[in-house]
Amino acid sequence: MKEGKESKEMVRKCRCPYCDEEIILAEFPYCQPCGVTLRYCSHCHIAVPREAEVCPECGAKLEGK
């Protein structure tokens, strides 16, 4: 049970690809510290640069560029 909770926390938190501050995925569609609107990988759920065509973390093709 503990493993599931840790995995959920890792999915919910990531870092902004522009300012490297920690962001909480469910709260806002933008980075609070730098104000940039974010895109997320639909496969691994990390924030990715807007101009990226593939996820730098998992290599999945990004939708809706």
N, C-alpha and C positions, 0 to 999 in steps of 0.2 A: 504494500500500500504506500509506503514511503517513497518508493521509486516513482510511482505515478504522479505523486504530488511534485516531486522535484522536476520531472519532465514537463509538467504543466507550467511550472514557473519559468523554465527555460524558454518555452514557446511564447509566453506572454511578454517577456522582456527581451529587448535587443538594443543595439546601439545605432544612433543616427549615422548614415554613411557620409554626412557632410560635416558635422561638428563632433562626432564620436561620443556624444552624451547618451546616457541610458534613456530609453523611451519605453513606455508601457503601451503595448499594442492596442488594447481595447479602449483606451481613454480618448485619444484624439487621432485624426488622420494626418497630423503634422507633428513635427518636432517642436516641443514646447520651448526649449532654449534658443534655437536658431530660427524658428518660424517657417521652415521649409515644409511644403506638402510632400508627404512620403508615399512611395509605392512599396508594396510588400510582395514577396515571393509567395505564390499560392501553394507551393510545395512545402517549403521549410519555414515560412512565415517570418523571415527576417526583413528588415527595411533594406531596400536596394536603391542605388542611384537612379534617378528618373530616366537617364539616357541609356541604361543597361538593357541589353537584349537577352542576356542569360544571367541567372543568379550567380553571384560570385561565391556563394557558400555551397550550394548543392548542384549547380550546373543546369538547373531546370530552365526551359525556355519561358520567358516572362510574357504574360498576356497584356494586351492593350497598351502598347507603347504610345 
